[in-house]
C-alpha cells in the first residue's frame, strides 16, 4: 500500500463533470494513435493493434511500435500540453506538433508527411477508423482548442491513478491481460479470464477499468463487471459498500464515480476509497 500511496496523484477538481470538454478533446486527439495503429501495425482480432499504453512519468498516452525503414517509432499524445509526438521506440521525441489551434485534417497531414519521411508507404493512410466515437467540433472542421489547461493535467492524473490501481489488481491474477487504453471507449481496462473449459477457452471472466465521461456518467469512474458463458445470475446482488454502487441500466456492473473520490481532500484518502472499492467489487465479481 505504501508504494500505491507514493505514486497516487492528488485530484483537485471538485466537480469532475466540468472536465467533459477536455476529455472529449483528448479522446479525438488520441484517434491519431489509433489511426497509425490501424494502417501500420498488423491487425489483431481484438483490435489491440490500435490501443495504447499510459506512461505516468511523462503523462503520455503512447501507441504500439511501428516498424519503419528508419527504425521503430511510436505515436504519443502529451496529455497536459495537447501535443502529438512521433517518438523512437524508447520514447525519445523525433517530431511533435501542438494540436491547439489546428484542425484535424491539418494534424493528420502533418502526421502523414512525417511518417512518409520515415519511409512508410502512406498511400492507403486515411483519417478514418472502423468505429464511431462521440461527435466533436473538430470532426466538422473546427480547430482543436485547449480551453482549460488545468483540466488536461487533472485528466492525466486520472490516467495515472487508474493505471496504478488497475496494474496492481491485475497482477494478482496471472492470467490477466495487460492494462491498456482502448481508443473506442477511451477507457483504461483489463480482462481477467478466471474459468476455462476443457479446451482452455475462457468460460468465466471479470473486466475492470477506469472509464471517461460517457452517456452513463458525466465524469470518470472505476468499473468492474462479470461474465459467464451461460450468463451471470444477478438475482441476488452481493453487498457493495458505499460510495460504490451497482449500475443496472443497459449493463450490469459495479461503479465508483470520480465525484465520490474527490470528496476526500487528502491523496491517501482518495486512494483508500478507490482501492477498497476495487477490492470488494473484484471479490463480488468473482462470486458471480
DRENDO-1510 file (C-alpha; in Angstrom, 1 decimal, always signed):
<recs>
REC; n; res; u; v; w
REC; 1; UNK; +0.0; +0.0; +0.0 .
REC; 2; UNK; +2.9; +2.4; +0.7 .
REC; 3; UNK; +4.0; +2.2; -2.9 .
REC; 4; UNK; +0.5; +2.9; -4.1 .
REC; 5; UNK; +0.3; +6.0; -1.8 .
REC; 6; UNK; +3.6; +7.2; -3.0 .
REC; 7; UNK; +2.5; +7.2; -6.7 .
REC; 8; UNK; -1.1; +8.3; -6.3 .
REC; 9; UNK; -1.7; +11.8; -7.8 .
REC; 10; UNK; -4.0; +14.0; -5.6 .
REC; 11; UNK; -7.1; +15.0; -7.5 .
REC; 12; UNK; -8.3; +18.6; -7.1 .
REC; 13; UNK; -11.2; +19.4; -9.4 .
REC; 14; UNK; -14.2; +19.0; -7.2 .
REC; 15; UNK; -16.7; +18.7; -10.0 .
REC; 16; UNK; -15.2; +16.2; -12.4 .
REC; 17; UNK; -18.1; +16.7; -14.8 .
REC; 18; UNK; -16.6; +20.1; -15.6 .
REC; 19; UNK; -13.8; +18.3; -17.5 .
REC; 20; UNK; -16.0; +16.7; -20.2 .
REC; 21; UNK; -14.9; +19.2; -22.8 .
REC; 22; UNK; -11.2; +18.5; -22.2 .
REC; 23; UNK; -11.9; +14.7; -22.0 .
REC; 24; UNK; -13.7; +14.8; -25.4 .
REC; 25; UNK; -10.9; +16.8; -27.0 .
REC; 26; UNK; -8.3; +14.3; -25.7 .
REC; 27; UNK; -10.5; +11.4; -27.0 .
REC; 28; UNK; -10.4; +12.8; -30.5 .
REC; 29; UNK; -6.7; +13.7; -30.3 .
REC; 30; UNK; -5.9; +10.1; -29.3 .
REC; 31; UNK; -7.5; +8.8; -32.5 .
REC; 32; UNK; -4.3; +9.7; -34.4 .
REC; 33; UNK; -2.6; +7.0; -32.4 .
REC; 34; UNK; -5.3; +4.5; -33.3 .
REC; 35; UNK; -5.2; +5.5; -37.0 .
REC; 36; UNK; -1.5; +4.9; -37.1 .
REC; 37; UNK; -2.0; +1.5; -35.4 .
REC; 38; UNK; -4.8; +0.5; -37.9 .
REC; 39; UNK; -2.7; +1.3; -41.0 .
REC; 40; UNK; +0.8; +0.5; -40.0 .
REC; 41; UNK; +0.6; -2.4; -37.5 .
REC; 42; UNK; -0.6; -6.0; -38.3 .
REC; 43; UNK; -4.3; -6.4; -37.5 .
REC; 44; UNK; -5.2; -8.3; -34.4 .
REC; 45; UNK; -8.7; -9.8; -33.8 .
REC; 46; UNK; -9.2; -8.0; -30.5 .
REC; 47; UNK; -8.2; -4.6; -32.1 .
REC; 48; UNK; -5.2; -4.3; -29.8 .
REC; 49; UNK; -3.1; -3.0; -32.6 .
REC; 50; UNK; -4.9; +0.3; -32.1 .
REC; 51; UNK; -4.7; +0.5; -28.4 .
REC; 52; UNK; -2.2; +2.5; -26.3 .
REC; 53; UNK; -0.2; +2.5; -23.0 .
REC; 54; UNK; -0.1; +5.1; -20.4 .
REC; 55; UNK; +3.3; +6.4; -19.2 .
REC; 56; UNK; +2.9; +8.2; -15.9 .
REC; 57; UNK; +6.4; +9.7; -15.7 .
REC; 58; UNK; +5.8; +11.6; -19.0 .
REC; 59; UNK; +2.0; +12.0; -18.8 .
REC; 60; UNK; +1.9; +10.4; -22.3 .
REC; 61; UNK; -0.5; +8.1; -24.0 .
REC; 62; UNK; +1.7; +6.0; -26.3 .
REC; 63; UNK; +0.8; +3.7; -29.2 .
REC; 64; UNK; +2.3; +0.4; -30.1 .
REC; 65; UNK; +5.6; +0.1; -32.0 .
REC; 66; UNK; +5.5; +0.8; -35.8 .
REC; 67; UNK; +8.3; -0.7; -37.9 .
REC; 68; UNK; +9.8; +1.7; -40.4 .
REC; 69; UNK; +12.9; +1.5; -42.7 .
REC; 70; UNK; +14.4; +4.1; -40.3 .
REC; 71; UNK; +13.7; +2.1; -37.2 .
REC; 72; UNK; +10.7; +1.6; -34.8 .
REC; 73; UNK; +8.6; +4.6; -33.9 .
REC; 74; UNK; +5.6; +5.3; -31.7 .
REC; 75; UNK; +2.9; +7.9; -31.8 .
REC; 76; UNK; +2.3; +9.6; -28.5 .
REC; 77; UNK; -0.1; +12.2; -27.0 .
REC; 78; UNK; +1.2; +14.5; -24.3 .
REC; 79; UNK; -1.9; +15.0; -22.2 .
REC; 80; UNK; -1.2; +18.2; -20.3 .
REC; 81; UNK; +0.2; +20.0; -23.4 .
REC; 82; UNK; -2.1; +18.5; -26.0 .
REC; 83; UNK; +0.9; +17.8; -28.2 .
REC; 84; UNK; +1.1; +14.9; -30.7 .
REC; 85; UNK; +4.6; +13.3; -30.8 .
REC; 86; UNK; +6.4; +10.9; -33.1 .
REC; 87; UNK; +9.0; +9.3; -30.9 .
REC; 88; UNK; +11.5; +6.5; -31.0 .
REC; 89; UNK; +10.7; +3.1; -29.5 .
REC; 90; UNK; +12.3; +4.2; -26.3 .
REC; 91; UNK; +10.2; +7.4; -26.2 .
REC; 92; UNK; +12.7; +10.0; -27.4 .
REC; 93; UNK; +10.8; +12.7; -29.3 .
REC; 94; UNK; +11.6; +12.9; -33.0 .
REC; 95; UNK; +8.8; +15.3; -34.2 .
REC; 96; UNK; +6.0; +17.0; -32.4 .
REC; 97; UNK; +3.1; +19.3; -33.1 .
REC; 98; UNK; +0.8; +21.3; -30.8 .
REC; 99; UNK; -2.8; +20.5; -31.6 .
REC; 100; UNK; -4.2; +23.7; -30.1 .
REC; 101; UNK; -5.3; +25.9; -33.0 .
REC; 102; UNK; -5.0; +23.3; -35.7 .
REC; 103; UNK; -7.7; +21.4; -37.5 .
REC; 104; UNK; -8.0; +17.6; -37.5 .
REC; 105; UNK; -7.0; +17.4; -41.2 .
REC; 106; UNK; -4.0; +19.7; -40.6 .
REC; 107; UNK; -2.7; +17.4; -37.9 .
REC; 108; UNK; -3.4; +14.4; -40.0 .
REC; 109; UNK; -1.5; +15.9; -42.9 .
REC; 110; UNK; +1.5; +16.6; -40.6 .
REC; 111; UNK; +1.4; +13.0; -39.3 .
REC; 112; UNK; +1.2; +11.6; -42.8 .
REC; 113; UNK; +4.1; +13.7; -44.0 .
REC; 114; UNK; +6.4; +12.8; -41.1 .
REC; 115; UNK; +5.6; +9.1; -41.3 .
REC; 116; UNK; +6.3; +9.2; -45.1 .
REC; 117; UNK; +9.6; +10.8; -44.2 .
REC; 118; UNK; +10.4; +7.7; -42.0 .
REC; 119; UNK; +10.0; +5.5; -45.1 .
REC; 120; UNK; +6.4; +4.2; -44.6 .
REC; 121; UNK; +4.1; +3.7; -47.5 .
REC; 122; UNK; +1.3; +6.2; -46.8 .
REC; 123; UNK; -0.7; +5.7; -49.9 .
REC; 124; UNK; -3.5; +3.9; -48.0 .
REC; 125; UNK; -3.3; +6.1; -44.9 .
REC; 126; UNK; -6.6; +7.9; -44.3 .
REC; 127; UNK; -8.1; +9.8; -41.3 .
REC; 128; UNK; -10.7; +7.1; -40.9 .
REC; 129; UNK; -11.4; +4.4; -38.4 .
REC; 130; UNK; -13.7; +1.4; -38.2 .
REC; 131; UNK; -15.8; +2.6; -35.2 .
REC; 132; UNK; -17.6; +5.8; -34.2 .
REC; 133; UNK; -16.9; +8.0; -31.1 .
REC; 134; UNK; -19.0; +10.9; -29.7 .
REC; 135; UNK; -19.1; +13.8; -32.1 .
REC; 136; UNK; -16.9; +16.8; -31.6 .
REC; 137; UNK; -16.5; +20.2; -33.5 .
REC; 138; UNK; -13.1; +19.1; -34.8 .
REC; 139; UNK; -14.9; +16.5; -36.9 .
REC; 140; UNK; -16.6; +19.4; -38.8 .
REC; 141; UNK; -13.5; +21.4; -39.5 .
REC; 142; UNK; -13.2; +23.3; -36.2 .
REC; 143; UNK; -9.8; +23.7; -34.6 .
REC; 144; UNK; -8.6; +21.8; -31.5 .
REC; 145; UNK; -8.9; +24.2; -28.5 .
REC; 146; UNK; -7.3; +23.8; -25.1 .
REC; 147; UNK; -9.7; +25.9; -23.0 .
REC; 148; UNK; -8.7; +24.9; -19.5 .
REC; 149; UNK; -5.1; +23.5; -19.1 .
REC; 150; UNK; -5.8; +22.5; -15.5 .
REC; 151; UNK; -8.4; +20.0; -16.7 .
REC; 152; UNK; -5.8; +18.4; -19.1 .
REC; 153; UNK; -3.4; +17.9; -16.2 .
REC; 154; UNK; -6.1; +16.6; -13.9 .
REC; 155; UNK; -7.2; +14.1; -16.6 .
REC; 156; UNK; -3.5; +13.0; -16.8 .
REC; 157; UNK; -3.7; +12.3; -13.0 .
REC; 158; UNK; -6.8; +10.2; -13.5 .
REC; 159; UNK; -4.9; +8.1; -16.1 .
REC; 160; UNK; -2.0; +7.7; -13.7 .
REC; 161; UNK; -4.2; +6.8; -10.8 .
REC; 162; UNK; -6.4; +4.4; -12.8 .
REC; 163; UNK; -3.3; +2.7; -14.3 .
REC; 164; UNK; -1.7; +2.4; -10.9 .
REC; 165; UNK; -4.6; +0.6; -9.3 .
REC; 166; UNK; -5.6; -1.5; -12.3 .
REC; 167; UNK; -2.0; -2.7; -12.7 .
REC; 168; UNK; -1.9; -3.6; -9.0 .
REC; 169; UNK; -5.0; -5.7; -9.1 .
REC; 170; UNK; -4.4; -7.4; -12.5 .
REC; 171; UNK; -1.0; -8.5; -11.2 .
REC; 172; UNK; -2.8; -10.5; -8.6 .
REC; 173; UNK; -4.3; -12.7; -11.4 .
REC; 174; UNK; -1.5; -14.2; -13.5 .
REC; 175; UNK; -3.9; -14.8; -16.4 .
REC; 176; UNK; -4.9; -11.2; -16.6 .
REC; 177; UNK; -4.3; -9.2; -19.7 .
REC; 178; UNK; -2.1; -6.0; -19.5 .
REC; 179; UNK; -3.9; -2.8; -18.7 .
REC; 180; UNK; -4.4; -0.8; -21.9 .
REC; 181; UNK; -6.2; +2.3; -23.1 .
REC; 182; UNK; -8.7; +1.4; -25.8 .
REC; 183; UNK; -9.4; +4.2; -28.4 .
REC; 184; UNK; -13.1; +3.4; -28.9 .
REC; 185; UNK; -14.5; +3.9; -25.4 .
REC; 186; UNK; -11.2; +5.6; -24.2 .
REC; 187; UNK; -11.1; +3.5; -21.0 .
REC; 188; UNK; -8.2; +2.0; -19.2 .
REC; 189; UNK; -9.1; -1.6; -18.9 .
REC; 190; UNK; -8.1; -5.2; -18.3 .
REC; 191; UNK; -9.7; -8.5; -18.9 .
REC; 192; UNK; -9.2; -11.3; -16.4 .
REC; 193; UNK; -10.2; -14.8; -17.6 .
REC; 194; UNK; -10.8; -17.0; -14.4 .
REC; 195; UNK; -12.5; -20.2; -15.5 .
REC; 196; UNK; -11.8; -22.3; -18.6 .
REC; 197; UNK; -13.3; -25.2; -20.4 .
REC; 198; UNK; -11.5; -28.5; -21.3 .
REC; 199; UNK; -10.1; -26.9; -24.4 .
REC; 200; UNK; -8.7; -23.9; -22.5 .
REC; 201; UNK; -11.3; -21.4; -23.7 .
REC; 202; UNK; -12.5; -18.9; -21.1 .
REC; 203; UNK; -16.0; -19.5; -19.7 .
REC; 204; UNK; -15.9; -17.0; -16.9 .
REC; 205; UNK; -14.1; -13.7; -16.5 .
REC; 206; UNK; -14.2; -10.3; -15.0 .
REC; 207; UNK; -13.3; -6.9; -16.5 .
REC; 208; UNK; -12.1; -3.9; -14.6 .
REC; 209; UNK; -11.2; -0.4; -15.7 .
REC; 210; UNK; -11.5; +3.3; -15.4 .
REC; 211; UNK; -13.8; +4.9; -17.9 .
REC; 212; UNK; -14.0; +8.5; -19.1 .
REC; 213; UNK; -17.2; +10.6; -19.1 .
REC; 214; UNK; -19.8; +8.8; -21.3 .
REC; 215; UNK; -23.6; +8.6; -21.8 .
REC; 216; UNK; -23.9; +6.8; -18.4 .
REC; 217; UNK; -21.8; +9.1; -16.2 .
REC; 218; UNK; -20.6; +12.7; -17.0 .
REC; 219; UNK; -17.3; +12.0; -15.2 .
REC; 220; UNK; -14.6; +9.4; -14.9 .
REC; 221; UNK; -15.4; +6.2; -13.0 .
REC; 222; UNK; -14.0; +2.9; -12.0 .
REC; 223; UNK; -16.0; -0.2; -13.0 .
REC; 224; UNK; -15.9; -3.9; -12.5 .
REC; 225; UNK; -18.1; -6.4; -14.5 .
REC; 226; UNK; -18.5; -10.1; -14.5 .
REC; 227; UNK; -19.1; -12.6; -17.4 .
REC; 228; UNK; -20.0; -16.3; -17.7 .
REC; 229; UNK; -20.6; -18.1; -21.0 .
REC; 230; UNK; -24.0; -19.3; -19.8 .
REC; 231; UNK; -24.9; -15.8; -18.4 .
REC; 232; UNK; -24.5; -14.3; -14.9 .
REC; 233; UNK; -27.3; -14.6; -12.4 .
REC; 234; UNK; -27.9; -11.2; -10.9 .
REC; 235; UNK; -31.0; -12.2; -8.8 .
REC; 236; UNK; -29.0; -11.8; -5.6 .
REC; 237; UNK; -26.5; -9.0; -5.9 .
REC; 238; UNK; -23.6; -9.2; -3.4 .
REC; 239; UNK; -23.4; -6.3; -1.0 .
REC; 240; UNK; -21.3; -3.3; -2.1 .
REC; 241; UNK; -20.1; -0.8; +0.4 .
REC; 242; UNK; -20.8; +2.8; -0.4 .
REC; 243; UNK; -19.8; +5.0; -2.2 .
REC; 244; UNK; -19.6; +2.2; -4.7 .
REC; 245; UNK; -22.8; +1.3; -6.4 .
REC; 246; UNK; -24.4; -1.2; -8.7 .
REC; 247; UNK; -25.0; +0.0; -12.3 .
REC; 248; UNK; -28.1; -1.7; -13.7 .
REC; 249; UNK; -29.0; +0.3; -16.8 .
REC; 250; UNK; -28.2; -1.4; -20.1 .
REC; 251; UNK; -25.3; -3.2; -18.5 .
REC; 252; UNK; -24.6; -4.7; -15.1 .
REC; 253; UNK; -21.6; -3.8; -13.1 .
REC; 254; UNK; -20.1; -2.1; -10.0 .
REC; 255; UNK; -19.1; +1.6; -10.3 .
REC; 256; UNK; -17.3; +4.2; -8.3 .
REC; 257; UNK; -17.7; +7.7; -9.7 .
REC; 258; UNK; -14.9; +10.3; -9.6 .
REC; 259; UNK; -17.1; +12.8; -7.6 .
REC; 260; UNK; -17.1; +10.3; -4.7 .
REC; 261; UNK; -13.3; +10.1; -4.8 .
REC; 262; UNK; -12.7; +13.9; -4.7 .
REC; 263; UNK; -15.0; +14.3; -1.7 .
REC; 264; UNK; -11.7; +13.5; +0.1 .
REC; 265; UNK; -9.0; +16.1; +0.1 .
REC; 266; UNK; -6.0; +14.0; +1.0 .
REC; 267; UNK; -4.3; +11.8; -1.6 .
REC; 268; UNK; -4.2; +8.9; +0.9 .
REC; 269; UNK; -8.0; +9.0; +1.5 .
REC; 270; UNK; -8.6; +9.2; -2.3 .
REC; 271; UNK; -6.5; +6.2; -2.8 .
REC; 272; UNK; -8.1; +4.2; +0.0 .
REC; 273; UNK; -11.7; +4.7; -1.2 .
REC; 274; UNK; -10.7; +3.7; -4.7 .
REC; 275; UNK; -8.6; +0.7; -3.5 .
REC; 276; UNK; -11.4; -0.5; -1.2 .
REC; 277; UNK; -14.0; -0.3; -3.9 .
REC; 278; UNK; -11.9; -2.2; -6.5 .
REC; 279; UNK; -11.0; -4.9; -3.9 .
REC; 280; UNK; -14.6; -5.5; -2.9 .
REC; 281; UNK; -16.0; -5.2; -6.4 .
REC; 282; UNK; -13.5; -7.8; -7.8 .
REC; 283; UNK; -14.4; -10.2; -5.0 .
REC; 284; UNK; -18.1; -9.7; -5.8 .
REC; 285; UNK; -17.5; -10.3; -9.5 .
REC; 286; UNK; -15.6; -13.5; -8.7 .
REC; 287; UNK; -18.5; -14.7; -6.7 .
REC; 288; UNK; -20.9; -14.0; -9.6 .
</recs>
